[in-house]
Amino acid sequence: KPVVGFIAGVTAPPGKRMGHAGALISGGADTADAKLAIMEECGFKVTRNPSEMGRILKSLL
């Protein structure tokens, strides 16, 4: 089944945590961008903008 997702905190300034996604950052490689890359490698359809979720989901159905 197709999976669509996004990671909150992509727009956070360096060194600044934003919400729960920031709490999951434990080192330099655990950035929002790194998480998005891993999701893409696993076959997720990702977006950086949650307002695009509906359009992406519709395109996959």
N, C-alpha and C positions, 0 to 999 in steps of 0.2 A: 504494500500500500504506500502511496506517496506520503511523504512527510514534509511539512513546511514549517519553518521556524525563523526566529530572529533572536538576537542577543541584545538586551538593553544595556546601555552604557557605552555604546560605540562612540558617542560624541563627548565622552568624559575627557577632560584635560589630563595630560600625563600626571600620574601620581595622585589623582583624585578618584575616589570610589563613588559610584552612583548606585544606590539601592542594593538589592539582594545580589544582583549580578556582580557587583563590586566585591561583595563579601566572599565570592568564590575565587577571586584572583589571589593566587598565592605566590606568584613570581613573575619574572619578566616574560615568560612564554605563555602565561595564562591571561593574555589580553582578550578583549572582545573580538578583535580581528583574528586572533589565533583560534578562538572557539568557533567562529564562523567558518574558517578554513577547514577545521576538523569536521564540522557538520557537512560541508560540501563534499569532502572526501568520502564521507559515509553515505552519500547519496541524497542528503536532504536538499530541498529547494530552499534557499535562504534569501532573506531580504534584510536590509538595514533600516527599513522603514515599516513599522507595523501597519500603517495605513494601506500598504500594498498587499497585505495578507489575503484579503477577500479576492482580489483579482487573480493572485497566484493560485489560490485554492480552486477557483472556478476554472482556470486554465488546465488544471490537472484532472478534473472530473470528467 
